[in-house]
Amino acid sequence: MMNKQHTLHDIKLQPTFFENGQHATLLRYLDPDFINRFQQDIQQQRFNAIQFGRWLEEERHSQHDQHPVLRLPTHRAFHLICCEVICHRPGFPALDPQKIRSAGFVIRKEKPQGQQAWIIEEGEAVGWQSRQKPTADPDINRRLCPNGLLQKRSLSPVFSGEEVHPLHPIAVKDSKGKCRTLLFGYVPLGGFYYERSVQFDNSDVEDINQLAIANLPWPFGYADGTNKTWDSERDRIQINRGRPTPALAELLMQLVHRYHLGEHDRPDNQALETLCDQIYFYDPDAWMRYPMYLPKMQKMRTGMHNPFDFSRAELIPYYRTTSLIDYLRDCFADKEDNPLVRWAAQVGDMADAVGGLDRLGSIPALPAHNGQGSLSDSLAFTESQAESIRSTLGQRLRNLTLATSQEIPLPKFAQGPDDLFRIIPFVRSENDDRHEQITWADKNCQSTLFRVAATFDPEASRPSLIPMPSLRDLKRGLAKGASILTPGDTFSLVNSLKFKKGISEDTVSGNFDLGAGIQWICSFSLPVITIVAMILLMIMVSLLNIIFFWMPWVKVCLPFPKMPKGSDG
């Protein structure tokens, strides 16, 4: 029957026999051969070595509290967890390793409301989540099969549940000759996950909406910090015979650079494309080509310099030329030769030279979509279209933020004040009825609370020796070491650089063949690369030291003697 009770062979996890404290043993090794080192330390009972506990005092350098900080493999530090498994019977004999089906440990995050587990769903990490059944088997499929909810599969299912790291049994004897069964395993301190359920609350939505238009002038944003009212005479015409206003120029730069509006296969731009499809260029001289409509246009005159009203539907066929989105699409059709991108770069340089777009006396006319000449058309906005631009840009930035946040790997271990972690071992053993049972470590056999160092934590970093080459090495042998496979057009560009003219627009001669097909392998001398990197580093540090006074924290030079490699006797 499903509720059949089995006789359990009582198992218990406890701190190792050489551990004086009340926790599983955390060990730290500073060389990559740490597994062999550990096994030798256990067999030879070198329990007074620094890796058996004394190192913990060295690592209590957190800015938040006195919990030890575990270093990362990038710091050339490796950590092991070790505990002991016994039979919970008189004398506490060691558990026979043959009865261990598997063993492992989990890393839990300690929170005030309880522990959180690192959850895996279908092989993909989903992040820290509250554990509903902290003493159940961490493998969901393994948990459900013995309970009769799932049948065993011929193929192993993709793992789902709490992430598990393996523990390996090793049989040893203590100083009194008593047999001990230890479990040890490597503690991986890396990992990341992708946030798939990012959501914004109302305050986030409002902040992002403001950021989307914060740098755009009115009527497309509030760069001056005030909410202006619509002025049809001033705000309606945004392109006059090809020359955009500063506001529209900045809008176009944002649409092209940030969102690539008009580029093929950009589904996130659908809302902006629909809006720009309703905004048209018009020919300001259309009334001259259609004189039969001149009297009618004069009657509809609304104070504009040309005698027609571009809002009248019956006159649309005579003055509209193309929509804004069609113009952007035609520009992006040229791909890397997009004329609008070149125009934006030109205008950006001009604005930088005078201190901003609003200080330019006259902004150059927009280029024709084929790059041949400039536009002569004009473009106008209605008040509702400008308002739609502002709201649609906010939605587009929110979508971009969501998409970006879902693609950025977030680290498993953070360094905030609440980021405390604990290791909890467990063992799956075979009971007297040859069924599998899981035994978790109690509080006395869990690891001490710890933190995890950041990659660039100065307290966790260890010196890395990089030998510099001698100047005599520069002219020895051929230039070999770092080889770069270079396409023909890139090689022609690099080969045409003329540094004797200084670093300016004359550095590139322009006489390079973009259609060159042959590839080149360029090899550079490693001594040269190393020395050049050192010189550039010192130049940058010196420049930054003038502003930030970094030098006391950046460089320390000490004499280093030549150490003998061995003794003669």
N, C-alpha and C positions, 0 to 999 in steps of 0.2 A: 504494500500500500504506500501511497505518497507520504503518509505521516509516520512511517516506520522510524523508530528511535534506534540510533546506532550507539554502541559503546564507544566513547571517545577516549583516545589515548591522550591524556593531558600533556600539553606542551606549554612551555613558557620561554619567553625571551627575556634575557637579563643582561646587565652590563658585563663586559668581558672581565675575566678573572684578574687582569692586571689593571683594571680601572678602579680607582679609589672613590670616584664620584658616583652620582646616581643617574648617569646618562650613558647612552651608547657612545662609543669612542669615536671622535672625529680626529683624523690624522692628516697632516699636511706634509707633502714631499715637494722638493724644489728641483727635481730632475725627472725627465720623462720615463725613466725606467722604474717607476714607483711601485709597480706590482711585484717585480722581483725583489725590490728593496724591502717591501712589506713582508713578503714571505720569509725572507732571510732574517728580518728582525724578529719575527714570531718564533721561528725555529731556534734561533740563538738567544731568545729572550732578552733582547736589548730594549727593555721597557723604560730605561732611564734616558733614552735618546730624546732630543728635543721634539721630534714629531709625535711623541706619545703624551702630549698635553701641555708642555711648557710653551709651545708656540702660541697658545690661545692668549696668553697675557700680552704678547707682542702685537696682536691684532685688535686690541681694544682701542681703536682710534676713530670710532664713529663720531660724527659731529652731533649725533642725537642722544647717544647713551653709551653705556659700557659693554654692550654686547659685542662679541667678536665679529670681525668682518672677514669673510672668506674671499680670497683672491680668485681671479679668473685664470684660465689656461694662458691667456695672452700675457699674463704676468709671470708665466713659467712656474705656476704653482698648481699642484694637483692634490685633491682631497679624497680621502677614503672614509667610509663609515664602517664600523665594526661592532658586532654584538655577539652574544653567546646564546645558543639554543640548548635547553635541557628538558629532561622528562620531569614533570612535576610529581615526583614520587620521593619517598624517603631516600636521603643521600643525594638527591638531585643529579642522577647520572646524565652524562652527555647523550643527546639524541643521536641515534645511529644515522649517519648521513644517507644511508640507503632508504630511509623512510621519508626523506625530504623530496617531494616532487618538484617543488620550485620555491624560491624565496626572492624577496625583493624589498624595496622601500619606496615610499612616496614622500614628496616634499610638500608640506602644507604651509599656507600663509596664515599667520596668526592675526586675527582681527578681533576687536572688542566684542563683536556679536557672535564670534565663533571662528572655526577654521574654514579656510577656503582651499579647494583642491584644483590642481591644474588639469582641466578636462580635455579629453580627446574625443572627437566625434568622427567616425569613419576615417580615422587616420589623420585628421587635421586638427590642430590645436585651436581651441576656442577661447582659452584664457582661464582666469581664476573664477571659480564659481563655488557657491556654498554646497557642501556635501550633505546630501539628505540622509544617507546611511553610512556614517563614517567607519563602521566595523564590517560592512559587507565587502565581498570580493571587489577589488577595483575594476576588474574586467567584467563588463556588463554581460557579455556572451557567456563567459565562464560562470558567472553568478547564476544565470537563468537556466543553464542546462541541468545542473544537479537538482534544481527545484522543480524540474519537470515541465518548465514553461517552454523550453526549446529542445529540439532534438539535436544530437551531436551531428555536425556536418563533416562531410568527407574533406572539404577544403576549409582551411582556417579562415574565419571571417575577418574583415578589416577591423582593427582594434577600435573599440569605443569604451570610454570610461575614464578613470583617473590614470594619469601617466605613471607608469611603473618603471623603476630602474632595478636591474638584477642584483641579487646578492649571491655570492658563491660560497659553498661550504668548504671548510678546511679543518682537518683533524690534527690536533696538536696535544702535547702533554705539558702540564705546568711543572714548576720546580719540584713538586712532590710526586710527580709521576702520574697524576690523575689525568685521564683522557678528557679532552675538551673538544666541543664542536663549535667552531667560530663561523660566523657569516660575515663576509666583507664585500664591499662593492665600491666602485668609483662614483663619486658625486659629480654629475655634470651640472655646470652652472651657466649654461647657455640656454638658448631657445627663444622663440618668438611666436607671435600669433598675429592674425589679421582680424581687426575689429569689423565684424560683418553686420552689426546691428547699431550703427551710429545713429543717434537721433538728436535733434536740436530742441531745446525748450524755447519758450516764447522770447526769453531774453536773448538767447543765442541767435534766433532768427532776426530780431531787431538789430543786434550788433552787426551781423553779417550783411544785412541790407544797407546799413550805414557805411560799412567798409566798401561795399561794391561801388558806391558812388561818391565816396569821400574825396577822391582826387579829381573828380570831374566838375568842371564849372557848370553853372546854370546855363541852359535848362535841363542838363542831363545829370546834374549832381549838385552838391552843396559844398564845393571846395572852399568857399569864402566863409562858411559857417553860418550862413543865414538862409532862411527859406524865402525865396523871392516869389513874386507873383508874375504871372504870365503877361508879357508885353508883346502883342502881336506885331507891332512895327519893328521891335528890336530883336525878338527871339524867333520869329517865323523863318526868315531867310537864313539858312545856315551855310549854304554854298552859293556864292554869287559869281556866276560865269567861271566856274571851276575853282575859285579860291575859297577854301573853307574858313569859317570862324575858328578862333582858338578852341572854343568849346567842342566843335565837331571834330577838329583835328585830334584832340585828345581822346574823344570817343572812338574814332576810327583806329587809333593806335592801340587802345585797349581791346577792341573787338578783334583786331588782327593778331596782336602779340599774345594776348592771354587766352582767347577762346578760338582763334583760327576760324573765325566766322567766314563762311564761304568755301572752306576746304571740304573736299568730298568725304563722305562717310563719317560725319560727326553728328550722331543722333542726339547728343545732349544739346546741340544748338538749334533744335527744332523750333522752340518757342521764339528765339531771336530771329530765325530765318522767316517764320511766319509774319512777324512784326515788320521786318525790313522789306518783305515782299509787298507791303502796303505803303511804302514810302518811295516816292518816285522822283527821279530827276526830271526836269522840264527844260525845254528850249526857250530862253527868254526872248528870242527873236521870232517865235512862231507866228505872231500876229503879222509880221512883215511878209511871210510866205503865204498867208491866207487872207488877202485883202478883202475878200468878200465877206469875211466875218468881222472886219474892223469896226463897223458901226455897232454891231451887237456887243463886241467886247468893250467898246467905249462906254456903253450904257452900264455895263457891269463893273466898271472900274472901281477899285476900292482904295485908291490912294497910292498904289504901287507905281514905280517908275515906268513900267511897261503897261500898256492899256489892256490887260486881260486879267481875269480872276481865275487862278489855277484851282480853286475849289469847286468850280462849276462843272458838273458831270458832263454836260453836253459839249464842253470844250476840251475834255480830256484827250480825245484822239488826236488833237491838233498840236498839243504842246508837250505831252509826256513822251519821254524817250525810253528810259529803262528804269527798272526798280533798283533800289540800293543793294538788295541781295544778289541780283543778277550781275551787277557791277563787281561785287566782291567775288562771286564765283568765277567770273571771267578772269579776274586778276589771279586767283589761286590756280586757275587752269595752267598757268605758266610755271607752277611749282617753284623750283628754286630761283627762277627769274621773275618772281612776282614783282611787278612794278610798284605796287602799293607799299611793299616792304622796303624797297629802295627809297621811295619817297619819304616814308616814315623815318628812316635813318638820316636822310638829308635834313629834314625838318628838326629832328632831335638834336643834331649837331648845331644847327643855327640857333635853336632855343637855348642850348647850353652856353653858347657864346655870349648871349645877351641877357641871360638870367631868367628865361622862361618864355613860354609861347605867347603869353599876353603882352610881352614887350617887343615882339616882332612887329615891325611896321607893316609887313605884308607877307602872308604865308604863301609859299609857292602853290600854284594850281595843282590839283590832283592829276595824276597821269592817266592817259587813256589805258584801257585794260590790256591793250597789246604792247604797251610801252612806247608807242610811236606818238609823240606829242602829248598835249595836255587836254583835259576836258574843258569844254566851253559851256556846259550846261549848268543850271542852278538847281538847288534842292531846298525844299521848304518843309517845315514840320507844323503840325497842328498842336494845340495844347495837350490834347488827349494822347497823341503819339509820343510827345516828350515824356509825359507821365508814365506811359506804358514802357518806355525805354528804362526809366528809373526802376520800376518794379520788376521788370524782366531781368535786368542785370543783377538784382538781388537774388532772384530765384536761380539764375545761372551760376552765381558764385556759390550758393548753397549746394547746388548739385555737384559743382567741381570740388568743393571741400569734402563732401561725402565720398565722392569717387576716389579722391586722393587718399583720404584717411583709411579707406578700405584696402588700398594697395600698399600702404606703408607698414612694414613689419614692426610691431611693438615688442619691446624686450620683455622676456618672462620675469626678470628680476629688476625691480626698480630700486631707487635709493632714497625714497621719501621717509619721513619720520615713522610712518606706520608699516613700512615694509620689513617685517620680521618673519623669519622662516624657521621651520622645524622639520627634521627628518624622522619619519615613523617607519620602522622595519615591520615586516610580517613574514610568515613562513606558511607555505602550504605543505602539509605533511599527510602521511597515510595513517589512518587510525586502525584500530584492531579489526575492523570489518572491511579493511582495504578500500575505504572510501576517503575522499580527499576532504580535509578540513583546513580552515584558515585560522591562524592565530596571530593577533596583532600585539605589538609591543605596548605595554602599559606605560604610564608616565615615567616610571623609573628606568625604562629602557629606550626612551626616545632621546633624540639629540638635544643638546642645549639650544636655546634660541640663538640665531645668528642673522647677520646681514650679509649682503653680497656687494662687493666693491664695484664701482663704476670702472669702465675701461681705462679712463685717464685719471683715476684716483691717484694723486701723488703719494699718498701714504702706502698704497698697495703696489705701486710700480717698483720694479727692481732694475738695477743698472744693466744696460745692454751695451756690450762692448762692440764697437764698430771700428775696426782698424783702418786707419787712413793710409793710402799708398805713399811711398816715397816719391819725391819729384824725379828721381832717376828712373822710376818705373814708367814715366810717361812716354819715353822714346824707345822703349824696348819692345820688339816684336811688332806684329801687325795690329791694327785696330780690330779687336775681336772681344766679344763679351755680350753686349746687348745688341741684338740684331732686330731691326724693324722692317717688316714687309710693307712696302710702300706702293700704292697704286700709281700708275703712270702720271695722272694729272696732278696728284699731290706732290710727287717727286719733282715735276716740272715747276710747280709753284715754289717749293722749298729751294730748288736749285737756282731760281731766278732772284732770290733775295740778295739785295746789295746793301750790306750793313755799313759800307764806307760812307754812304750818304746820311748815316744817322738813322734814328728811329722816327720815321715820318711816313707820309703817304708815298714818298719816293723809294722806300725800302723795297717795295714790290714793283718790278719793272712792268708787269703786265704782259710780258712776252713769254707766256707759257702756254703750252698746248693742252687744253682741257680734254682733247680727244685721244691723248696718248694711251696706247693700250698695254705696252709692256710694263711689267712690275719690276721693282728694284728692291734689293735687300741692302739696307744701310747698316753697317756695323760700327759701333762706337766703343772706344776703349773704356773699360770699367774704371781704371785709375782716373781718367779724365772726368768721367761722370761723377765720381765720388768727390773729387776736388772741387769741381764746379758747383756741385750741390752744397758743399761746405761753405764756399765763398758766398754764394747767393744767400744761404741761411744767415751768415754773419752780417751781410749787408742789410737784410730785412730786420734782424734783431736790433741792429744799431739804429736803424731808422725808427723803429717802434719804441726803442728805449728813449729817444728824444721826446716822444709824446707821452708814453705811459710809464716810463721809468721801470722797465721790465728786467733790466740786466741782473739785479740781485737774485731773481727767481729763475732765470733762464740758463745761465752758464756759470759753471765753476771749473776752473782749470787747476789741477793738482799734478805734481810730478809723479810719474809712474816708473819705478825702476825695472830694469830687465831682470826677470826672474829666471833662475836656472831651471831647466826642464828635468833635471835629475842630478844625482850625486855620483861621484866617481867611486866612492867606497861604499 
